Amino acid sequence: MEADDKGNLDMILAKLTSSCESNLRVYQENAAMYDEGLVRSGFCLPQKLIKLGLHHLSATSKQEMDQLVALDLLSGTGIVGVALKEAGFTGAIDAIDGSSEMNSIAELKNVYRKITQLVIFSDTTLPFDDDTYDVIICSGGLSIGHFPFEGIRELFRILKPGGIAVFNSTHFISSDPQLLALNAVADKLKELRDEGKCKRIDEIKLDDAFSNRFRQHVTDYDILHCYSK
Ligand SMILES: C[S@@+](CC[C@H](N)C(=O)[O-])C[C@H]1O[C@@H](n2cnc3c(N)ncnc32)[C@H](O)[C@@H]1O
């Protein structure tokens, strides 16, 4: 790695492909510079997702909050866990991610009750019981070659009835089939809503997930999703 590359998030993002195995190698190899890259790029998705989730959470007293259990899905280096604590969440937080290097950095932040290392494929049953989590946050995980869109069904299986799930997806207006495939998140969510597996609570269009970074594609924007079941 050249000295100038340190903390260059665009360099990490440019290496991502539609292959989960290859992407995990990218995260393994670049884990040490991930946090600095995000800070430099003005990455604000975790904070925005948490604000949305906590706004819709029904716990009112601190005592109620203490009893809540959250899952940081594709937790990476633990940025979401830290931001959740900073936002005043006092319950337990579990984490799951497929990269041992990203998990090692997350571990050092001392915000998680438990970190599970698991690579999730479309047929993976998440290693948690039905109705386990009050809050599930997935920041930057619903992308091609990352958390499989079919896995959204699993996300709602492990969410408690009345719990809150927040996650982002990117919407593309493009002629590139690879990019258009990302819009399948919306189709999957509609399918699950129609089956009665989840309820849409809120949806926010976000143009500035990376405030200091030029977007790679001028015709894309992020959507913050807030769901319950
Ligand atoms: C863009 S990072 C997001 C990390 C964190 N949520 C954040 O907001 O900074 C994506 C993370 O997903 C993990 N990941 C990607 N695909 C995965 C998969 N199929 N199963 C498990 N983890 C995966 C990577 O190891 C990486 O830590």
The ligand as a Tripos MOL2 file, in Angstrom:
@<TRIPOS>MOLECULE
LIG
   27    29     1     0     0
SMALL
NO_CHARGES

@<TRIPOS>ATOM
      1 C1        -19.2260   -1.7660    3.4870 C.3       1 LIG1
      2 S1        -18.7180   -2.7430    4.8690 S.3       1 LIG1
      3 C2        -19.9130   -2.1640    6.0440 C.3       1 LIG1
      4 C3        -19.4060   -2.2700    7.4530 C.3       1 LIG1
      5 C4        -20.2040   -1.4890    8.5060 C.3       1 LIG1
      6 N1        -21.5750   -1.9230    8.5690 N.3       1 LIG1
      7 C5        -20.1170   -0.0030    8.2490 C.2       1 LIG1
      8 O1        -21.1540    0.6640    8.0560 O.co2     1 LIG1
      9 O2        -18.9980    0.5330    8.2740 O.co2     1 LIG1
     10 C6        -19.3300   -4.3210    4.4310 C.3       1 LIG1
     11 C7        -18.9940   -5.4350    5.4260 C.3       1 LIG1
     12 O3        -19.7270   -6.5860    5.0290 O.3       1 LIG1
     13 C8        -18.9440   -7.7460    5.2120 C.3       1 LIG1
     14 N2        -19.4830   -8.7390    4.2630 N.ar      1 LIG1
     15 C9        -19.6200   -8.5760    2.9250 C.ar      1 LIG1
     16 N3        -20.2520   -9.6400    2.3990 N.ar      1 LIG1
     17 C10       -20.5160  -10.4770    3.4190 C.ar      1 LIG1
     18 C11       -21.1790  -11.7300    3.5110 C.ar      1 LIG1
     19 N4        -21.7050  -12.3170    2.4250 N.pl3     1 LIG1
     20 N5        -21.2850  -12.3240    4.7230 N.ar      1 LIG1
     21 C12       -20.7680  -11.7370    5.8240 C.ar      1 LIG1
     22 N6        -20.1460  -10.5320    5.8020 N.ar      1 LIG1
     23 C13       -20.0170   -9.9130    4.6150 C.ar      1 LIG1
     24 C14       -17.5290   -7.3070    4.9540 C.3       1 LIG1
     25 O4        -16.6000   -8.1310    5.6140 O.3       1 LIG1
     26 C15       -17.5330   -5.8610    5.4770 C.3       1 LIG1
     27 O5        -17.0890   -5.8300    6.8140 O.3       1 LIG1
@<TRIPOS>BOND
     1     1     2 1
     2     2     3 1
     3     2    10 1
     4     3     4 1
     5     4     5 1
     6     5     6 1
     7     5     7 1
     8     7     8 2
     9     7     9 1
    10    10    11 1
    11    11    12 1
    12    11    26 1
    13    12    13 1
    14    13    14 1
    15    13    24 1
    16    14    15 ar
    17    14    23 ar
    18    15    16 ar
    19    16    17 ar
    20    17    18 ar
    21    17    23 ar
    22    18    19 1
    23    18    20 ar
    24    20    21 ar
    25    21    22 ar
    26    22    23 ar
    27    24    25 1
    28    24    26 1
    29    26    27 1
@<TRIPOS>SUBSTRUCTURE
     1 LIG1         1 GROUP 0 **** ****
